Amino acid sequence: MNTLVYKGYVGSVEFSPTDEVFWGKIEHINDLITFESDNAHELKKAFEEAVDDYLKYCSKKKLNPEKPFKGSFNIRLTPNIHKMAFVKAREKGISLNKYIEIVVEKSLDRKAI
């Protein structure tokens, strides 16, 4: 897995054989924040410093830092699966949104990915 995680932010990990450096960027936000190092151990430290620097910068400028995940997303289902999920949620007395959340959470608990 070529990612780093710190304070809810996800960083990519790449290697440039030409430059002989590890590098990455903070993913899933619009701001471009990169980091690099000549070894893997220091790359993790550089990533964490980049996140901390970003958060400090936003605080100093009184800006809201971007959140990598907002907790909402759109999914596409076949009409039949959509209907079956709706019916199952209704049977359980919960919203379709809550039903999908429960199913995804159970899937992650089982390490289904």
N, C-alpha and C positions, 0 to 999 in steps of 0.2 A: 504494500500500500504506500503510495508516494504522496502522503499528506501528513501535515502536522496540525495539531489542534491545541489552541491556547485561548482561554477566556471566551470560548464560544466561536472563535475565528478559525478558519481553515486555511492553511497555507499549502500551496503546491510545492513539490520537490522535483527539480530537474537537475541534470548534469550536462555541462558543456565540455565534451572531450577536447575541443579546440582550445578553449580558455582554461581548461582544467579547474573549473569551479562548479560548486553546487549553487543553485540559485532557485528562487521561487517568488511567488507573489501571494498576497492575501486574496483568496477567492470569494466569490459571491457578494462582492460589494462593488460599487461603481468607482470609488476612488482607487487609484493605482498605487499600491504600496508593494515594493519589492525588497528583497533581502538576498544576501549571498555570503558564501564562505568557501574556503578552500578545503574544508573537511566537514563530514556529516555531523559530528558533535557540535561544532561551532555554528552550523547552519540552524540547528534548533534554537540555540541561544540568540542568533541574529533574528530569527522569526519572532521570538518572544519579545525582543527589544523593539522590533518594528511595530508589533501590536501595542506595546506599552507607549511608544512614542506617538503613535496615531491617537490613542486615547488621551494622552496628555495634551497633544496639539488641539484636539477638539475641545477639551476642557478649557484650555487657555483662551481659545477663540470664541468660547461660548457657543459651540456648534454641537449638534446631536450626532454622535458617531453613527455611521451606518451599522445596522445589525445584519449579519450575514444571512440569517433566516428569520422571517417574520412570523412564522407559524401558520401561514396559509398558502395554499397553492391549488391550482386547478388540475383535475384529472379527467381523462376521457375514458369512458367505459362504453361497452356495447349497450344498446338499449335494453337487452335482456338482463345483463348483469346489473345494470342500474335499477331495473325493476325489482330483481330478486333481492338486492341489497336494501332497497326501500321497504319491501315487504318484511324482511327479516328485522330491520330496525323498528318498524311499526309493531311487530309482534313483541319485541322486547320493551316497547314503550319509550324508546329514545329517538333522537333525531338521526337522520341519515349521516350527518356530519360526525356525531358522537360514535355511531356504529363503525364508520370507516376508521376513526381514530383508534378505537378498541382493537379492530382487526389488524391494523398496522402495528400497533404496540405489541400485540401478541406475537406477530410475525417476527418482530425484532427481538423479543425475549427468547424466542426459539432459535435465534441466529440463522434464520431462514435465508438470509442474503448470501 
